[in-house]
Every structure is written in structure tokens, then in C-alpha cells.
Amino acid sequence: MANDLVFLGTVFALVALGLYCVTQKNMIRILFGIEIILNAGNLGLVYFASYRQALGYVDPLGQSLAFISIILGGSTIAVGLSLIINAYKQFKTINVDELRRLKW
């Protein structure tokens, strides 16, 4: 029971930290906040996939979905960082408010 609370508390803490990062004005913090939320979901998915481990049952589907999600999250971060680098090279800022003023 205590082990369950540790995992679920960690998942909720990571989601809260990710939501805090998403509300910031820096594009890199927003991107890392999205990645933290994604990793919290992966942790929860793996935890609930092995929830019946005491009965000798571990669901491999949850672990494989988490693995695919990690791969897709890594590619998302790579594309997002390349967009941020291009925005910085062109506009010399990564502040979201300053980039919003550039809309037509």
C-alpha cells in the first residue's frame, strides 16, 4: 500500500511540475514541461501494467506502450528543439510573449 502511494504521488508530482513549466514564458521550459508530463504518464502506465504483480501477472502491453511513447516523446523533443533554435536564430528571443507580437 505504501509503495502504491509512492508511485502515484510521484506521478502526480511530475504532472504538477510539468503543468508549472508549461505556464512559463520560456519556450524551452514549455517543451520540457510537456516532456515531464509525458514521462509521468509513462510512469503511471508502467505502474498500472504491473499492478497485479503479486498475482504473478505483469501486462507486457503497458510496458511496450510506454516504450513506444518514450520513442515518440524523444522525436517530439528533437523537432521542438529544432523549431526553438530556428526561432532564436531568426528573432533572437525564445520568449513566447515577444514571439506572439510578431503575428500578422
C-alpha positions in Angstrom: 0.0 0.0 0.0 2.8 2.4 0.9 4.6 1.5 -2.3 1.4 2.3 -4.3 1.2 5.8 -2.7 4.9 6.5 -3.6 4.4 5.7 -7.3 1.1 7.6 -7.5 2.5 10.5 -5.5 5.4 10.7 -7.9 3.2 10.6 -10.9 1.0 13.5 -9.5 4.1 15.5 -8.5 5.6 15.1 -12.0 2.3 16.2 -13.6 2.2 19.2 -11.3 5.8 20.1 -12.1 5.1 19.7 -15.8 2.0 21.9 -15.6 4.0 24.6 -13.8 6.6 24.5 -16.5 4.0 24.8 -19.3 2.7 28.0 -17.8 6.1 29.7 -18.1 7.0 32.2 -20.8 10.2 30.4 -22.0 9.8 28.1 -24.9 12.4 25.6 -23.7 10.6 25.3 -20.3 7.3 24.7 -22.0 8.8 22.0 -24.1 10.5 20.3 -21.1 7.2 20.6 -19.2 5.4 18.7 -21.9 8.1 16.1 -21.7 7.8 15.8 -17.9 4.0 15.3 -18.3 4.7 12.6 -20.9 7.1 10.8 -18.6 4.6 11.0 -15.7 2.1 9.3 -18.0 4.7 6.6 -18.9 5.4 6.0 -15.2 1.7 5.6 -14.5 1.3 3.3 -17.4 4.1 1.0 -16.3 2.9 1.1 -12.7 -0.7 0.1 -13.7 0.6 -2.5 -16.1 2.4 -4.2 -13.2 -0.3 -3.6 -10.6 -1.2 -7.3 -10.3 2.4 -8.4 -9.9 1.6 -10.1 -6.6 -0.6 -12.5 -8.5 2.3 -13.2 -10.9 0.8 -11.3 -13.7 2.6 -8.4 -15.5 0.9 -7.0 -18.6 3.5 -6.5 -21.3 1.2 -4.3 -23.3 1.7 -1.4 -20.9 5.4 -1.7 -21.0 5.5 -1.8 -24.8 3.2 1.2 -25.0 5.4 3.1 -22.6 8.4 2.2 -24.8 6.7 3.5 -27.9 5.7 6.6 -26.0 9.3 7.2 -25.0 10.4 6.9 -28.6 7.7 9.3 -29.8 8.5 11.7 -27.0 12.2 11.8 -27.9 11.3 12.6 -31.5 8.9 15.3 -30.4 11.6 16.9 -28.3 14.0 16.8 -31.2 11.6 18.5 -33.5 10.6 21.1 -30.9 14.2 22.0 -30.1 14.9 22.4 -33.7 12.0 24.8 -34.0 13.1 26.7 -31.0 16.7 27.0 -32.4 15.3 28.3 -35.7 13.1 30.8 -33.9 16.0 32.0 -31.8 18.2 32.4 -34.9 15.6 34.4 -36.7 14.1 36.5 -33.9 16.8 36.5 -31.2 14.3 35.5 -28.5 12.6 32.5 -27.0 10.1 34.4 -25.0 6.6 33.4 -26.0 5.0 36.8 -25.4 7.6 38.5 -27.7 7.0 36.0 -30.5 3.2 36.4 -30.2 3.6 40.1 -31.1 5.1 39.1 -34.4 1.8 37.6 -35.7 0.3 39.3 -38.7 
